[in-house]
Amino acid sequence: MNTDPAESNAINPIKLLVAAPDFQSGLSFFIDKLGFEVAMIAPAEDPNIAILTLGDFTVSLDKHAKCPPVTLEVFAEETELIGTSVQGPNGTKVDYVTRTKKIINGPRPDPILTPAKQADSQWVTGRAGMAYRSLIEVPNSGVTASHISIEGSGEVPDWVHYHDVGFQIIYCLQGSAKLVYEGQGDPFMFEEGDCVLQPPHIRHRVLESFDNLEVVEFSSPSDHATYADRVMGLPNEMLAPNQEYSGQRFTLSRQSESQWEPYKGSSSLVVRETSIVEASGGTGWVNIIEATETNSKDGFSPNSFDTEDSFDFLLWFVLQGAGTITYHNQEINLERTDAIVCPYGYSEKTEFSLTNFDEGFKVLEIGLKNS
């Protein structure tokens, strides 16, 4: 047996203790079935303890340990393995799972339009101490939209991480933040009116926030996972501003670079189309819509899309001012940070009219096309 201290120190000091009364069968199960390697075994003759490693995971297999059997979850890439289990000797169980747990079961509900009023909101504490307010209060939407805030100014207890998403954007409502992204150079300031597309798996980190930062974040699917990357340091040396991640690329759409155009033929609304739709390969879009004058013309429908278009999701989030939405003869008054959401897709069932709005009324529009 190798007793070199350097070798002993290389073993992960945190180990999962696994009882193995039938030691040889347990050893064979971990090595031959699960792919572990032996880091230490003792004694050489008729061994009764072994330290086994697989990646960063360490198991202490002990013939004389008195503890209940363990269950391990193993990420499986093979579809046929997901959801299956194997039983090893000594009661050890292995469940093969997917990296994310799907929450949508059965057929998708019929399209609806639902309000998300600030006055009815419940805030919860999320990752890195951020406060989260969900903008989608219905089940099985398959997406998530959140109003997120960080009080005051200072460093954010974040780390380099990435998201297992299909589409994800962040829009800055107020304040600012210092962000850094893989391949995008030095950290930069993310300010009010700016919007970022975070393509799937791009590494990034929030370094600091300033002046009571608030953002809107939209992600699809809703059951995506966040993974820490403890290896990559940011900023990294490789510059790759146009690198594609699953057909998408990072983009920062600056409010200061905005170009406003008339919105769908309206004489009183203008729109700023961000670079999100192009950078995402048409997966989704983000627009800013603003009123240039007061309007009270009944029946103006800014979201009357072409009939051949089909969308999985539509959200309007009020950035400033006030307006009235008419939906199925119901009037919904909206003020700053209120929202309306079509969580199950846009169709004729969800068509609404903007029947009254103040000059300066401004909304953030987020849409997701059918996958």
Buried (B, 14 or more C-beta within 10 A) or exposed (E): EEEEEEEEEEBBEEBEEBBBBBBEEBBEBBBEEBEBEBBBBEEEEEBBBBBBBBEEBBBBBBBEBEEEEBEBEBEBEEEEBBEEEBEBBBBBEBBBBBEEEEEEEEEEEEBBBBBBBBEEBEEEEEEBEBBBBBBBBEEBBBBBBBBBBBEEBEEBEBEBBBBBBBBBBBBBBBBBBBBBBBBBEEBBEBBBBBBBBBBBBBBBBBEBBBBEBBBBBBBBBBBBEEBEBEEEEBBBEEEEEEBEBBEBBBBBBEBEEBEBEEBBEBEBBBBBBBBBBBBBBEBBBBBBBBBBEEBEEEEBEBBEBEEEEEBBBBBBBBBBBBBBBBBEEEEBEBBBBBBBBBBBBBBEBBBBBBBBBBEBBBBBBBBBBEE
